[in-house]
């Protein structure tokens, strides 16, 4: 996911100016909440309100630090928010 963003940020015109002024990132929920035919994950939360953070979106049911239910997904979904979040926080701040 990071490589296509980097490639777009590196695009420059003959005058050296960037073409990209912003990005549309992911929505809160996957489209599967309103579109049952979606087959990929592009939200930051599952339909069960579990974050793709490597802890909540897991097969094992649990409760988070505030006592809310977490987990109980069809499978372990991995950590999208950790590595990608750090990149996105710094993407617009870097000197170009």
FILOKOL-877079 format. One record per residue (C-alpha): residue number from 0; residue in three letters; x, y, z. Coordinates in Angstrom, 1 decimal, always signed. Layout:
FILOKOL-877079
     i    aa        u        v        w
   NUM   ala        X        Y        Z
...
This chain:
FILOKOL-877079
     i    aa        u        v        w
     0   unk     +0.0     +0.0     +0.0
     1   unk     +2.8     +2.3     +0.7
     2   unk     +4.7     +1.9     -2.6
     3   unk     +1.8     +3.3     -4.8
     4   unk     +1.5     +6.3     -2.4
     5   unk     +5.3     +6.9     -2.7
     6   unk     +5.2     +6.6     -6.5
     7   unk     +2.3     +9.2     -6.7
     8   unk     +4.1    +11.6     -4.3
     9   unk     +7.2    +11.4     -6.4
    10   unk     +5.4    +12.5     -9.6
    11   unk     +6.7    +15.9    -10.8
    12   unk     +6.1    +18.1    -13.8
    13   unk     +8.9    +19.6    -15.9
    14   unk     +8.9    +22.5    -13.6
    15   unk     +9.6    +20.3    -10.6
    16   unk     +6.2    +20.8     -9.0
    17   unk     +4.2    +18.0     -7.6
    18   unk     +0.9    +16.9     -9.1
    19   unk     -0.5    +15.4     -5.9
    20   unk     -2.3    +17.7     -3.4
    21   unk     -4.0    +15.1     -1.4
    22   unk     -5.2    +11.5     -1.1
    23   unk     -8.4     +9.8     -0.3
    24   unk     -7.7     +7.2     +2.2
    25   unk     -9.8     +4.4     +3.6
    26   unk    -13.3     +4.7     +4.9
    27   unk    -14.2     +3.7     +8.4
    28   unk    -15.9     +0.5     +7.5
    29   unk    -15.4     -2.0     +4.7
    30   unk    -18.1     -1.7     +2.0
    31   unk    -19.4     -5.1     +3.0
    32   unk    -21.5     -3.3     +5.6
    33   unk    -23.6     -1.9     +2.8
    34   unk    -22.4     -4.0     -0.2
    35   unk    -22.5     -7.7     +0.3
    36   unk    -20.5     -8.4     -2.9
    37   unk    -17.3     -6.7     -1.6
    38   unk    -14.4     -9.2     -1.5
    39   unk    -11.6     -6.9     -0.2
    40   unk    -11.0     -5.0     +3.0
    41   unk    -10.6     -1.2     +2.6
    42   unk    -12.0     +0.1     +5.8
    43   unk    -10.1     +0.6     +9.1
    44   unk    -12.8     -1.3    +11.1
    45   unk    -14.6     -4.6    +10.4
    46   unk    -18.3     -4.9    +10.2
    47   unk    -18.1     -6.0    +13.9
    48   unk    -16.4     -2.7    +14.9
    49   unk    -13.0     -4.4    +15.3
    50   unk    -10.0     -2.3    +14.3
    51   unk     -7.5     -3.8    +11.9
    52   unk     -4.8     -3.2    +14.5
    53   unk     -3.5     -6.7    +15.0
    54   unk     -5.4     -7.0    +18.4
    55   unk     -9.1     -6.5    +17.8
    56   unk     -9.8     -8.1    +14.4
    57   unk     -9.0    -11.6    +15.4
    58   unk    -10.7    -15.0    +15.5
    59   unk    -10.5    -15.2    +19.3
    60   unk    -13.3    -13.3    +21.1
    61   unk    -12.1    -11.0    +23.9
    62   unk    -12.8     -7.7    +25.6
    63   unk    -10.7     -4.5    +25.1
    64   unk     -9.2     -2.4    +27.9
    65   unk    -12.6     -0.6    +28.3
    66   unk    -14.6     -3.8    +28.6
    67   unk    -16.0     -3.7    +25.1
    68   unk    -16.3     -6.9    +23.1
    69   unk    -13.5     -7.5    +20.5
    70   unk    -12.6    -10.3    +18.1
    71   unk    -14.9    -13.1    +17.0
    72   unk    -14.0    -12.5    +13.4
    73   unk    -13.9    -15.2    +10.7
    74   unk    -10.1    -15.2    +10.9
    75   unk     -7.2    -13.2    +12.2
    76   unk     -7.0    -10.0    +10.1
    77   unk     -3.5     -8.7    +10.9
    78   unk     -2.2     -5.2    +11.7
    79   unk     -3.0     -2.6     +9.1
    80   unk     -3.2     +0.4    +11.3
    81   unk     +0.2     +0.1    +13.0
    82   unk     +2.6     +0.2    +10.1
    83   unk     +0.4     +2.2     +7.7
    84   unk     -0.7     +4.7    +10.4
    85   unk     +2.9     +5.7    +11.1
    86   unk     +3.5     +6.2     +7.4
    87   unk     +0.3     +8.2     +6.8
    88   unk     +1.0    +10.5     +9.9
    89   unk     +4.4    +11.5     +8.4
    90   unk     +3.4    +11.5     +4.7
    91   unk     +2.4    +15.1     +4.5
    92   unk     +5.0    +16.4     +6.9
    93   unk     +8.1    +15.3     +5.1
    94   unk    +10.2    +17.8     +3.2
    95   unk     +9.8    +17.5     -0.5
